[in-house]
Amino acid sequence: AQKVTQAQTEISVVEKEDVTLDCVYETRDTTYYLFWYKQPPSGELVFLIRRNSFDEQNEISGRYSWNFQKSTSSFNFTITASQVVDSAVYFCALSGDAVSGGYQKVTFGTGTKLQVIP
Amino acid sequence: DVKVTQSSRYLVKRTGEKVFLECVQDMDHENMFWYRQDPGLGLRLIYFSYDVKMKEKGDIPEGYSVSREKKERFSLILESASTNQTSMYLCASLPLRDRVGEQYFGPGTRLTVT
């Protein structure tokens, strides 16, 4: 069975601080995908990033960066110089691969609520 | 622009009522999903559909059924609503395998059962 753990329920930071959201996963699949989604106060989840299990390169997109470490089964998300608009609930998620047919069943973590205080 | 719409943002129903939640996507996606979101539990998959008239149970299908008569529309049905079905319901769609996991979500329906 797949499992995603986001141990941080809520985090508050002051604007311009860096913040890291933790994600730890469990799976028996050798091929899998990891994701981060953002849910702003409006409610609609927005896809941020996808990573497959064979690609451990870290990724940076503007103020966002992701650190994938297979050895520790972690896929952490860092926001640099946080802004008020980053306030949202962030979900880490995991799915199987397309070949095995497990790609549709995405397991979500419980989410981390980030509040950025001006 | 990609769009998933849900019939209502807020809904209040009485215990025992039959409830229909509608979801429509305009992206010609094969897969559609219904999740419920509860505090401390994240998103849990109720049902998904990978083609017209095809469906599969998710992790928490009890008390729910679904219908997909057309590719763009996926309905969630609560046959006899109960108070423990008070929740936020999220619909999502996903294209065929080339975009693994990149689901597109609707704005959600907050259902209250009294």
gemmi code that builds the backbone of each chain (N, CA, C; Angstrom):
import gemmi

chains = {
    "A": [
        ("ALA", (0.844, -1.196, 0.000), (0.000, 0.000, 0.000), (0.883, 1.250, 0.000)),
        ("GLN", (0.363, 2.275, -0.619), (1.111, 3.517, -0.682), (0.728, 4.422, 0.470)),
        ("LYS", (1.687, 5.215, 0.896), (1.414, 6.143, 1.995), (2.239, 7.400, 1.821)),
        ("VAL", (1.648, 8.544, 2.134), (2.356, 9.816, 2.079), (2.156, 10.504, 3.422)),
        ("THR", (3.251, 10.919, 4.038), (3.186, 11.559, 5.353), (3.695, 12.989, 5.268)),
        ("GLN", (2.850, 13.908, 5.668), (3.257, 15.303, 5.814), (3.096, 15.626, 7.287)),
        ("ALA", (4.178, 15.562, 8.004), (4.118, 15.659, 9.459), (3.765, 17.067, 9.935)),
        ("GLN", (4.079, 18.067, 9.134), (3.796, 19.453, 9.524), (2.349, 19.776, 9.171)),
        ("THR", (1.551, 20.023, 10.185), (0.146, 20.329, 9.934), (-0.015, 21.783, 9.521)),
        ("GLU", (0.637, 22.667, 10.287), (0.567, 24.096, 9.997), (1.925, 24.728, 10.237)),
        ("ILE", (2.272, 25.659, 9.359), (3.507, 26.416, 9.516), (3.195, 27.886, 9.307)),
        ("SER", (3.762, 28.722, 10.173), (3.653, 30.168, 9.986), (5.045, 30.746, 9.832)),
        ("VAL", (5.216, 31.584, 8.849), (6.485, 32.275, 8.646), (6.197, 33.739, 8.371)),
        ("VAL", (7.216, 34.545, 8.589), (7.106, 35.959, 8.257), (7.566, 36.128, 6.818)),
        ("GLU", (6.922, 37.011, 6.129), (7.244, 37.250, 4.723), (8.752, 37.429, 4.540)),
        ("LYS", (9.253, 36.848, 3.456), (10.657, 36.871, 3.035), (11.482, 35.765, 3.696)),
        ("GLU", (10.915, 35.069, 4.650), (11.634, 33.925, 5.212), (11.552, 32.752, 4.243)),
        ("ASP", (12.542, 31.862, 4.325), (12.489, 30.613, 3.570), (11.726, 29.581, 4.415)),
        ("VAL", (11.061, 28.674, 3.717), (10.307, 27.646, 4.440), (10.385, 26.333, 3.664)),
        ("THR", (10.530, 25.242, 4.391), (10.577, 23.913, 3.761), (9.420, 23.061, 4.264)),
        ("LEU", (8.703, 22.488, 3.322), (7.593, 21.597, 3.625), (8.070, 20.165, 3.408)),
        ("ASP", (7.889, 19.337, 4.410), (8.414, 17.978, 4.362), (7.387, 16.992, 3.805)),
        ("CYS", (7.905, 16.000, 3.103), (7.053, 14.934, 2.576), (7.838, 13.635, 2.600)),
        ("VAL", (7.289, 12.630, 3.236), (7.904, 11.302, 3.277), (6.896, 10.317, 2.699)),
        ("TYR", (7.368, 9.399, 1.878), (6.440, 8.492, 1.210), (6.854, 7.041, 1.406)),
        ("GLU", (5.890, 6.154, 1.191), (6.140, 4.711, 1.231), (5.475, 4.089, 0.020)),
        ("THR", (6.206, 3.236, -0.680), (5.639, 2.491, -1.791), (6.486, 1.260, -2.049)),
        ("ARG", (5.873, 0.239, -2.600), (6.610, -0.964, -2.991), (6.914, -0.952, -4.481)),
        ("ASP", (6.351, 0.011, -5.202), (6.602, 0.097, -6.638), (8.041, 0.527, -6.896)),
        ("THR", (8.612, 0.032, -7.965), (9.954, 0.486, -8.342), (9.866, 1.729, -9.205)),
        ("THR", (8.743, 1.853, -9.905), (8.502, 3.056, -10.691), (7.290, 3.771, -10.103)),
        ("TYR", (7.466, 5.013, -9.778), (6.368, 5.774, -9.189), (6.594, 7.248, -9.477)),
        ("TYR", (5.570, 8.030, -9.150), (5.620, 9.468, -9.394), (5.253, 10.217, -8.121)),
        ("LEU", (5.907, 11.319, -7.932), (5.636, 12.183, -6.779), (5.196, 13.551, -7.263)),
        ("PHE", (4.309, 14.173, -6.496), (3.730, 15.452, -6.903), (3.620, 16.391, -5.721)),
        ("TRP", (3.563, 17.666, -6.056), (3.104, 18.670, -5.104), (1.964, 19.449, -5.748)),
        ("TYR", (0.934, 19.687, -4.921), (-0.192, 20.504, -5.324), (-0.364, 21.631, -4.306)),
        ("LYS", (-0.869, 22.756, -4.799), (-1.158, 23.904, -3.934), (-2.663, 24.130, -3.924)),
        ("GLN", (-3.225, 24.350, -2.738), (-4.646, 24.666, -2.617), (-4.782, 26.032, -1.942)),
        ("PRO", (-4.965, 27.089, -2.743), (-5.137, 28.419, -2.158), (-6.503, 28.516, -1.473)),
        ("PRO", (-6.756, 29.600, -0.774), (-8.039, 29.755, -0.070), (-9.257, 29.598, -0.980)),
        ("SER", (-9.110, 29.838, -2.259), (-10.244, 29.683, -3.184), (-10.682, 28.223, -3.300)),
        ("GLY", (-9.801, 27.294, -2.964), (-10.205, 25.888, -2.881), (-9.737, 24.990, -3.996)),
        ("GLU", (-9.376, 25.511, -5.136), (-9.044, 24.690, -6.292), (-7.585, 24.251, -6.234)),
        ("LEU", (-7.324, 22.961, -6.202), (-5.952, 22.468, -6.178), (-5.264, 22.751, -7.497)),
        ("VAL", (-4.021, 23.172, -7.396), (-3.233, 23.487, -8.576), (-1.979, 22.625, -8.566)),
        ("PHE", (-1.744, 21.961, -9.679), (-0.560, 21.124, -9.826), (0.690, 21.996, -9.858)),
        ("LEU", (1.729, 21.595, -9.102), (2.995, 22.341, -9.094), (4.116, 21.595, -9.796)),
        ("ILE", (4.284, 20.311, -9.457), (5.420, 19.575, -10.010), (5.154, 18.078, -9.972)),
        ("ARG", (5.752, 17.376, -10.931), (5.764, 15.920, -10.971), (7.205, 15.456, -11.084)),
        ("ARG", (7.520, 14.382, -10.376), (8.860, 13.787, -10.420), (8.702, 12.288, -10.561)),
        ("ASN", (9.448, 11.636, -11.445), (9.397, 10.185, -11.477), (10.546, 9.615, -10.669)),
        ("SER", (10.405, 8.367, -10.301), (11.328, 7.752, -9.346), (12.733, 7.577, -9.889)),
        ("PHE", (12.911, 7.728, -11.188), (14.252, 7.568, -11.763), (14.994, 8.887, -11.909)),
        ("ASP", (14.328, 9.952, -11.550), (14.937, 11.256, -11.741), (15.122, 11.927, -10.384)),
        ("GLU", (16.320, 11.812, -9.837), (16.564, 12.370, -8.505), (17.171, 13.758, -8.552)),
        ("GLN", (17.216, 14.335, -9.710), (17.742, 15.695, -9.789), (16.811, 16.651, -9.077)),
        ("ASN", (17.401, 17.553, -8.338), (16.591, 18.588, -7.716), (16.102, 19.558, -8.776)),
        ("GLU", (14.996, 20.192, -8.483), (14.430, 21.113, -9.458), (14.160, 22.461, -8.820)),
        ("ILE", (14.398, 23.486, -9.602), (14.148, 24.847, -9.139), (13.257, 25.535, -10.163)),
        ("SER", (12.240, 26.207, -9.648), (11.381, 26.998, -10.512), (11.102, 28.311, -9.799)),
        ("GLY", (11.832, 29.329, -10.162), (11.678, 30.617, -9.488), (12.034, 30.525, -8.018)),
        ("ARG", (11.076, 30.832, -7.166), (11.322, 30.770, -5.718), (11.074, 29.383, -5.151)),
        ("TYR", (10.589, 28.465, -5.978), (10.262, 27.115, -5.541), (11.400, 26.163, -5.890)),
        ("SER", (11.695, 25.257, -4.973), (12.643, 24.188, -5.284), (12.199, 22.912, -4.592)),
        ("TRP", (12.596, 21.792, -5.199), (12.189, 20.499, -4.693), (13.416, 19.611, -4.554)),
        ("ASN", (13.467, 18.900, -3.445), (14.576, 18.014, -3.146), (14.054, 16.594, -3.010)),
        ("PHE", (14.414, 15.753, -3.974), (13.957, 14.355, -3.990), (15.118, 13.478, -3.550)),
        ("GLN", (14.928, 12.731, -2.479), (15.973, 11.829, -1.996), (15.364, 10.442, -1.814)),
        ("LYS", (15.730, 9.571, -2.731), (15.203, 8.210, -2.688), (15.688, 7.474, -1.454)),
        ("SER", (16.911, 7.765, -1.017), (17.499, 7.044, 0.117), (16.699, 7.247, 1.397)),
        ("THR", (16.061, 8.412, 1.505), (15.261, 8.693, 2.697), (13.767, 8.738, 2.377)),
        ("SER", (13.406, 8.386, 1.136), (12.004, 8.405, 0.703), (11.356, 9.754, 1.011)),
        ("SER", (12.038, 10.803, 0.620), (11.517, 12.135, 0.908), (11.476, 12.988, -0.363)),
        ("PHE", (10.526, 13.883, -0.387), (10.364, 14.797, -1.522), (9.933, 16.132, -0.944)),
        ("ASN", (10.930, 16.902, -0.499), (10.655, 18.136, 0.231), (10.564, 19.338, -0.691)),
        ("PHE", (9.813, 20.311, -0.261), (9.495, 21.489, -1.067), (9.917, 22.730, -0.295)),
        ("THR", (10.752, 23.555, -0.917), (11.233, 24.773, -0.276), (10.759, 25.997, -1.043)),
        ("ILE", (10.234, 26.944, -0.300), (9.882, 28.246, -0.876), (10.887, 29.251, -0.326)),
        ("THR", (11.556, 29.914, -1.223), (12.562, 30.917, -0.847), (11.909, 32.295, -0.860)),
        ("ALA", (12.270, 33.098, 0.128), (11.720, 34.466, 0.201), (10.202, 34.442, 0.074)),
        ("SER", (9.560, 33.808, 1.018), (8.110, 33.585, 0.963), (7.347, 34.907, 0.833)),
        ("GLN", (6.188, 34.784, 0.201), (5.309, 35.944, 0.010), (3.917, 35.586, 0.527)),
        ("VAL", (3.125, 36.605, 0.787), (1.777, 36.387, 1.307), (0.965, 35.509, 0.351)),
        ("VAL", (1.202, 35.651, -0.936), (0.455, 34.854, -1.930), (0.788, 33.362, -1.858)),
        ("ASP", (1.842, 33.029, -1.133), (2.184, 31.607, -0.962), (1.310, 30.949, 0.106)),
        ("SER", (0.558, 31.718, 0.843), (-0.325, 31.161, 1.873), (-1.331, 30.228, 1.220)),
        ("ALA", (-1.314, 28.980, 1.660), (-2.157, 27.950, 1.036), (-1.953, 26.650, 1.794)),
        ("VAL", (-2.711, 25.650, 1.402), (-2.447, 24.294, 1.869), (-1.701, 23.583, 0.750)),
        ("TYR", (-0.627, 22.927, 1.108), (0.196, 22.231, 0.127), (0.112, 20.731, 0.367)),
        ("PHE", (-0.160, 20.020, -0.724), (-0.291, 18.566, -0.648), (0.830, 17.894, -1.427)),
        ("CYS", (1.416, 16.910, -0.817), (2.342, 16.008, -1.487), (1.539, 14.764, -1.879)),
        ("ALA", (1.883, 14.156, -3.016), (1.092, 13.016, -3.485), (1.988, 12.018, -4.214)),
        ("LEU", (1.480, 10.806, -4.352), (2.259, 9.689, -4.910), (1.351, 8.833, -5.785)),
        ("SER", (1.851, 8.392, -6.939), (1.074, 7.460, -7.755), (1.984, 6.397, -8.340)),
        ("GLY", (1.360, 5.314, -8.811), (2.081, 4.294, -9.521), (2.378, 4.770, -10.931)),
        ("ASP", (2.931, 3.860, -11.737), (3.334, 4.290, -13.073), (2.293, 3.928, -14.123)),
        ("ALA", (2.458, 4.480, -15.279), (1.489, 4.306, -16.345), (1.475, 2.871, -16.867)),
        ("VAL", (2.629, 2.231, -16.899), (2.727, 0.885, -17.472), (1.936, -0.116, -16.641)),
        ("SER", (2.077, -0.036, -15.346), (1.378, -0.992, -14.469), (-0.087, -0.658, -14.312)),
        ("GLY", (-0.486, 0.495, -14.818), (-1.892, 0.894, -14.710), (-2.231, 1.548, -13.403)),
        ("GLY", (-1.223, 1.786, -12.552), (-1.522, 2.375, -11.252), (-1.478, 3.887, -11.247)),
        ("TYR", (-1.404, 4.487, -12.427), (-1.197, 5.926, -12.457), (-2.411, 6.725, -12.029)),
        ("GLN", (-3.580, 6.098, -12.108), (-4.775, 6.875, -11.784), (-4.984, 7.006, -10.280)),
        ("LYS", (-4.482, 6.067, -9.522), (-4.741, 6.116, -8.082), (-3.636, 6.915, -7.415)),
        ("VAL", (-3.948, 8.143, -7.106), (-2.993, 9.040, -6.482), (-3.287, 9.087, -4.991)),
        ("THR", (-2.251, 8.847, -4.203), (-2.396, 8.918, -2.745), (-1.884, 10.273, -2.286)),
        ("PHE", (-2.740, 11.016, -1.597), (-2.377, 12.336, -1.119), (-1.991, 12.290, 0.348)),
        ("GLY", (-1.072, 13.174, 0.721), (-0.805, 13.394, 2.132), (-1.918, 14.225, 2.744)),
        ("THR", (-1.805, 14.476, 4.024), (-2.853, 15.209, 4.730), (-2.730, 16.720, 4.570)),
        ("GLY", (-1.654, 17.170, 3.951), (-1.508, 18.592, 3.666), (-0.808, 19.364, 4.771)),
        ("THR", (-0.128, 20.422, 4.350), (0.511, 21.363, 5.273), (-0.043, 22.747, 4.990)),
        ("LYS", (-0.621, 23.354, 6.014), (-1.170, 24.699, 5.830), (-0.065, 25.715, 6.111)),
        ("LEU", (0.266, 26.491, 5.114), (1.306, 27.508, 5.242), (0.657, 28.880, 5.346)),
        ("GLN", (1.033, 29.591, 6.387), (0.577, 30.970, 6.527), (1.794, 31.881, 6.474)),
        ("VAL", (1.784, 32.810, 5.545), (2.869, 33.781, 5.429), (2.342, 35.112, 5.946)),
        ("ILE", (2.987, 35.569, 6.993), (2.522, 36.785, 7.679), (3.267, 37.996, 7.130)),
        ("PRO", (2.528, 39.035, 6.748), (3.217, 40.203, 6.167), (4.034, 40.966, 7.211)),
    ],
    "B": [
        ("ASP", (-8.225, 27.365, -22.239), (-7.811, 27.144, -20.866), (-8.557, 25.938, -20.298)),
        ("VAL", (-7.800, 25.112, -19.604), (-8.346, 23.899, -19.024), (-9.389, 24.224, -17.971)),
        ("LYS", (-10.509, 23.480, -17.975), (-11.514, 23.820, -16.992), (-12.286, 22.602, -16.501)),
        ("VAL", (-12.410, 22.555, -15.165), (-13.275, 21.567, -14.518), (-14.271, 22.353, -13.685)),
        ("THR", (-15.543, 22.140, -13.937), (-16.560, 22.873, -13.185), (-17.410, 21.907, -12.380)),
        ("GLN", (-17.857, 22.399, -11.235), (-18.746, 21.609, -10.378), (-20.037, 22.388, -10.196)),
        ("SER", (-21.134, 21.655, -10.114), (-22.455, 22.275, -10.211), (-22.741, 23.280, -9.098)),
        ("SER", (-22.208, 23.038, -7.904), (-22.489, 23.949, -6.795), (-21.238, 24.169, -5.963)),
        ("ARG", (-21.071, 25.361, -5.409), (-19.983, 25.579, -4.466), (-20.389, 25.168, -3.054)),
        ("TYR", (-21.654, 25.428, -2.738), (-22.176, 25.090, -1.420), (-23.530, 24.398, -1.589)),
        ("LEU", (-23.745, 23.387, -0.741), (-24.991, 22.631, -0.815), (-25.378, 22.205, 0.592)),
        ("VAL", (-26.644, 22.365, 0.925), (-27.139, 21.907, 2.226), (-28.281, 20.937, 1.975)),
        ("LYS", (-28.166, 19.741, 2.514), (-29.182, 18.714, 2.315), (-29.563, 18.104, 3.660)),
        ("ARG", (-30.707, 17.447, 3.645), (-31.176, 16.788, 4.868), (-30.805, 15.318, 4.855)),
        ("THR", (-30.650, 14.764, 6.024), (-30.376, 13.336, 6.172), (-31.431, 12.526, 5.430)),
        ("GLY", (-30.950, 11.550, 4.661), (-31.860, 10.675, 3.924), (-32.147, 11.124, 2.504)),
        ("GLU", (-31.813, 12.348, 2.174), (-32.051, 12.836, 0.817), (-31.076, 12.193, -0.168)),
        ("LYS", (-31.498, 12.101, -1.411), (-30.600, 11.654, -2.485), (-29.933, 12.907, -3.034)),
        ("VAL", (-28.610, 12.852, -3.137), (-27.854, 14.026, -3.528), (-27.037, 13.724, -4.785)),
        ("PHE", (-27.080, 14.652, -5.719), (-26.296, 14.535, -6.949), (-25.272, 15.665, -6.984)),
        ("LEU", (-24.021, 15.301, -7.166), (-22.975, 16.291, -7.400), (-22.479, 16.081, -8.818)),
        ("GLU", (-22.485, 17.190, -9.575), (-22.128, 17.086, -10.987), (-20.766, 17.722, -11.250)),
        ("CYS", (-20.053, 17.118, -12.173), (-18.742, 17.629, -12.560), (-18.638, 17.557, -14.088)),
        ("VAL", (-18.145, 18.642, -14.666), (-17.981, 18.688, -16.117), (-16.584, 19.186, -16.437)),
        ("GLN", (-15.926, 18.516, -17.379), (-14.600, 18.982, -17.848), (-14.647, 19.188, -19.355)),
        ("ASP", (-13.899, 20.196, -19.794), (-13.945, 20.551, -21.213), (-12.646, 20.206, -21.941)),
        ("MET", (-11.876, 19.281, -21.380), (-10.546, 19.001, -21.926), (-10.470, 17.660, -22.652)),
        ("ASP", (-11.618, 16.985, -22.766), (-11.652, 15.678, -23.428), (-10.778, 14.646, -22.705)),
        ("HIS", (-10.691, 14.765, -21.391), (-9.882, 13.825, -20.622), (-10.609, 12.508, -20.430)),
        ("GLU", (-9.825, 11.422, -20.467), (-10.412, 10.102, -20.309), (-10.797, 9.814, -18.854)),
        ("ASN", (-9.937, 10.251, -17.940), (-10.125, 9.902, -16.532), (-10.794, 11.029, -15.753)),
        ("MET", (-11.691, 10.652, -14.867), (-12.294, 11.625, -13.962), (-12.391, 11.009, -12.577)),
        ("PHE", (-12.352, 11.870, -11.563), (-12.223, 11.412, -10.172), (-13.159, 12.196, -9.259)),
        ("TRP", (-13.562, 11.538, -8.189), (-14.212, 12.211, -7.078), (-13.438, 11.923, -5.807)),
        ("TYR", (-13.091, 13.007, -5.113), (-12.425, 12.930, -3.821), (-13.291, 13.629, -2.779)),
        ("ARG", (-13.080, 13.245, -1.527), (-13.574, 14.087, -0.458), (-12.391, 14.545, 0.382)),
        ("GLN", (-12.498, 15.770, 0.868), (-11.417, 16.367, 1.630), (-11.925, 16.712, 3.013)),
        ("ASP", (-11.275, 16.176, 4.015), (-11.649, 16.430, 5.399), (-10.428, 16.862, 6.192)),
        ("PRO", (-10.602, 17.757, 7.149), (-9.457, 18.240, 7.942), (-8.701, 17.086, 8.583)),
        ("GLY", (-7.379, 17.117, 8.425), (-6.544, 16.092, 9.036), (-6.484, 14.788, 8.271)),
        ("LEU", (-7.307, 14.662, 7.228), (-7.326, 13.415, 6.448), (-6.889, 13.612, 5.009)),
        ("GLY", (-6.705, 14.830, 4.607), (-6.278, 15.086, 3.232), (-7.375, 14.749, 2.237)),
        ("LEU", (-6.968, 14.367, 1.040), (-7.912, 13.971, -0.002), (-7.991, 12.454, -0.043)),
        ("ARG", (-9.203, 11.958, -0.088), (-9.402, 10.509, -0.200), (-10.262, 10.226, -1.426)),
        ("LEU", (-9.827, 9.247, -2.193), (-10.484, 8.925, -3.450), (-11.751, 8.104, -3.202)),
        ("ILE", (-12.859, 8.573, -3.767), (-14.131, 7.862, -3.604), (-14.329, 6.900, -4.784)),
        ("TYR", (-14.319, 7.434, -5.979), (-14.466, 6.660, -7.207), (-13.685, 7.364, -8.303)),
        ("PHE", (-13.316, 6.600, -9.311), (-12.835, 7.230, -10.526), (-13.374, 6.486, -11.747)),
        ("SER", (-13.287, 7.138, -12.866), (-13.783, 6.574, -14.115), (-12.721, 6.778, -15.177)),
        ("TYR", (-12.400, 5.732, -15.928), (-11.367, 5.832, -16.950), (-11.959, 5.851, -18.358)),
        ("ASP", (-13.287, 5.766, -18.444), (-13.944, 5.839, -19.757), (-15.448, 5.949, -19.506)),
        ("VAL", (-16.170, 6.277, -20.559), (-17.628, 6.358, -20.436), (-18.169, 5.019, -19.947)),
        ("LYS", (-19.049, 5.082, -18.968), (-19.705, 3.931, -18.365), (-18.759, 3.008, -17.593)),
        ("MET", (-17.495, 3.380, -17.478), (-16.547, 2.573, -16.714), (-16.229, 3.290, -15.418)),
        ("LYS", (-16.101, 2.509, -14.348), (-15.814, 3.108, -13.054), (-15.029, 2.121, -12.211)),
        ("GLU", (-14.314, 2.682, -11.251), (-13.618, 1.832, -10.289), (-13.726, 2.454, -8.912)),
        ("LYS", (-13.832, 1.608, -7.926), (-13.893, 2.098, -6.553), (-12.547, 2.651, -6.122)),
        ("GLY", (-12.622, 3.686, -5.330), (-11.426, 4.221, -4.709), (-11.271, 3.655, -3.311)),
        ("ASP", (-10.794, 4.477, -2.412), (-10.518, 4.011, -1.061), (-11.734, 4.037, -0.143)),
        ("ILE", (-12.697, 4.918, -0.436), (-13.853, 5.062, 0.463), (-15.165, 5.124, -0.330)),
        ("PRO", (-15.530, 4.075, -1.068), (-16.728, 4.138, -1.905), (-18.047, 3.930, -1.169)),
        ("GLU", (-18.004, 3.478, 0.066), (-19.243, 3.124, 0.777), (-20.151, 4.346, 0.923)),
        ("GLY", (-21.399, 4.156, 0.548), (-22.379, 5.225, 0.669), (-22.468, 6.116, -0.561)),
        ("TYR", (-21.648, 5.812, -1.570), (-21.607, 6.621, -2.793), (-21.766, 5.735, -4.024)),
        ("SER", (-22.263, 6.344, -5.085), (-22.213, 5.710, -6.397), (-21.885, 6.803, -7.404)),
        ("VAL", (-21.559, 6.397, -8.622), (-21.187, 7.368, -9.651), (-21.846, 7.003, -10.968)),
        ("SER", (-21.842, 7.988, -11.846), (-22.396, 7.776, -13.179), (-21.574, 8.557, -14.187)),
        ("ARG", (-21.234, 7.882, -15.283), (-20.541, 8.584, -16.362), (-21.158, 8.139, -17.687)),
        ("GLU", (-22.138, 8.890, -18.121), (-22.833, 8.598, -19.370), (-22.192, 9.295, -20.566)),
        ("LYS", (-21.520, 10.408, -20.289), (-20.806, 11.131, -21.349), (-19.385, 11.396, -20.870)),
        ("LYS", (-18.488, 11.518, -21.817), (-17.066, 11.644, -21.474), (-16.806, 12.870, -20.599)),
        ("GLU", (-17.511, 13.952, -20.840), (-17.198, 15.186, -20.145), (-17.867, 15.305, -18.771)),
        ("ARG", (-18.735, 14.402, -18.425), (-19.534, 14.566, -17.210), (-19.411, 13.355, -16.291)),
        ("PHE", (-19.175, 13.645, -15.018), (-19.011, 12.578, -14.025), (-19.799, 12.983, -12.788)),
        ("SER", (-20.773, 12.176, -12.427), (-21.662, 12.515, -11.328), (-21.389, 11.646, -10.114)),
        ("LEU", (-21.446, 12.258, -8.958), (-21.339, 11.536, -7.690), (-22.717, 11.539, -7.044)),
        ("ILE", (-23.150, 10.371, -6.611), (-24.494, 10.241, -6.046), (-24.412, 9.729, -4.615)),
        ("LEU", (-25.072, 10.444, -3.740), (-25.227, 9.968, -2.367), (-26.662, 9.455, -2.277)),
        ("GLU", (-26.817, 8.155, -2.225), (-28.144, 7.546, -2.305), (-29.051, 7.977, -1.149)),
        ("SER", (-28.467, 8.062, 0.033), (-29.220, 8.484, 1.215), (-28.245, 9.222, 2.121)),
        ("ALA", (-28.234, 10.541, 1.978), (-27.196, 11.335, 2.642), (-27.239, 11.153, 4.160)),
        ("SER", (-26.045, 11.119, 4.725), (-25.921, 11.034, 6.179), (-24.989, 12.143, 6.661)),
        ("THR", (-25.081, 12.455, 7.942), (-24.299, 13.576, 8.474), (-22.804, 13.336, 8.329)),
        ("ASN", (-22.363, 12.084, 8.334), (-20.926, 11.829, 8.193), (-20.442, 11.998, 6.758)),
        ("GLN", (-21.333, 12.368, 5.870), (-20.942, 12.702, 4.513), (-20.809, 14.207, 4.310)),
        ("THR", (-20.957, 14.953, 5.378), (-20.659, 16.383, 5.336), (-19.170, 16.534, 5.075)),
        ("SER", (-18.834, 17.234, 3.996), (-17.429, 17.304, 3.592), (-17.286, 18.238, 2.405)),
        ("MET", (-16.029, 18.454, 2.006), (-15.729, 19.119, 0.752), (-15.500, 18.032, -0.286)),
        ("TYR", (-16.194, 18.154, -1.420), (-16.053, 17.174, -2.498), (-15.350, 17.819, -3.686)),
        ("LEU", (-14.298, 17.167, -4.118), (-13.495, 17.682, -5.215), (-13.549, 16.730, -6.399)),
        ("CYS", (-13.779, 17.304, -7.561), (-13.750, 16.544, -8.801), (-12.441, 16.864, -9.521)),
        ("ALA", (-11.916, 15.903, -10.232), (-10.688, 16.129, -10.998), (-10.735, 15.334, -12.291)),
        ("SER", (-9.931, 15.776, -13.250), (-9.797, 15.010, -14.484), (-8.328, 14.839, -14.811)),
        ("LEU", (-8.042, 13.870, -15.650), (-6.663, 13.502, -15.957), (-6.622, 12.937, -17.369)),
        ("PRO", (-5.742, 13.444, -18.193), (-5.658, 12.875, -19.541), (-5.026, 11.496, -19.504)),
        ("LEU", (-5.066, 10.836, -20.613), (-4.505, 9.495, -20.697), (-3.018, 9.534, -20.395)),
        ("ARG", (-2.430, 8.444, -20.228), (-1.199, 8.175, -19.495), (-0.021, 9.125, -19.685)),
        ("ASP", (-0.004, 9.880, -20.718), (1.194, 10.677, -20.953), (1.405, 11.787, -19.930)),
        ("ARG", (0.403, 12.112, -19.167), (0.566, 13.170, -18.170), (0.269, 12.594, -16.801)),
        ("VAL", (1.032, 11.593, -16.432), (0.769, 10.861, -15.200), (0.589, 11.794, -14.023)),
        ("GLY", (-0.544, 11.684, -13.368), (-0.767, 12.356, -12.106), (-1.091, 13.816, -12.161)),
        ("GLU", (-0.961, 14.459, -13.289), (-1.209, 15.902, -13.340), (-2.699, 16.135, -13.449)),
        ("GLN", (-3.369, 16.014, -12.357), (-4.819, 16.135, -12.345), (-5.234, 17.602, -12.328)),
        ("TYR", (-6.380, 17.837, -12.959), (-6.964, 19.168, -12.986), (-8.199, 19.139, -12.101)),
        ("PHE", (-8.239, 20.048, -11.148), (-9.296, 20.021, -10.148), (-10.342, 21.104, -10.359)),
        ("GLY", (-11.560, 20.787, -9.968), (-12.611, 21.776, -9.900), (-12.519, 22.545, -8.595)),
        ("PRO", (-13.391, 23.538, -8.411), (-13.327, 24.400, -7.229), (-13.866, 23.756, -5.959)),
        ("GLY", (-14.527, 22.618, -6.093), (-15.037, 21.932, -4.914), (-16.483, 22.277, -4.593)),
        ("THR", (-17.166, 21.335, -3.977), (-18.527, 21.540, -3.462), (-18.502, 21.239, -1.973)),
        ("ARG", (-18.863, 22.240, -1.189), (-18.927, 22.006, 0.264), (-20.345, 21.570, 0.597)),
        ("LEU", (-20.469, 20.303, 0.946), (-21.773, 19.714, 1.247), (-21.967, 19.618, 2.753)),
        ("THR", (-23.101, 20.124, 3.198), (-23.483, 19.982, 4.600), (-24.756, 19.160, 4.660)),
        ("VAL", (-24.737, 18.105, 5.444), (-25.920, 17.258, 5.624), (-26.413, 17.447, 7.057)),
        ("THR", (-27.644, 17.913, 7.181), (-28.182, 18.208, 8.519), (-29.245, 17.195, 8.947)),
    ],
}
model = gemmi.Model(1)
for chain_id, residues in chains.items():
    chain = gemmi.Chain(chain_id)
    for i, (resn, *xyz) in enumerate(residues, 1):
        res = gemmi.Residue()
        res.name, res.seqid = resn, gemmi.SeqId(i, " ")
        for name, pos in zip(("N", "CA", "C"), xyz):
            atom = gemmi.Atom()
            atom.name, atom.element = name, gemmi.Element(name[0])
            atom.pos, atom.b_iso = gemmi.Position(*pos), 0.0
            res.add_atom(atom)
        chain.add_residue(res)
    model.add_chain(chain)
structure = gemmi.Structure()
structure.add_model(model)
structure.setup_entities()
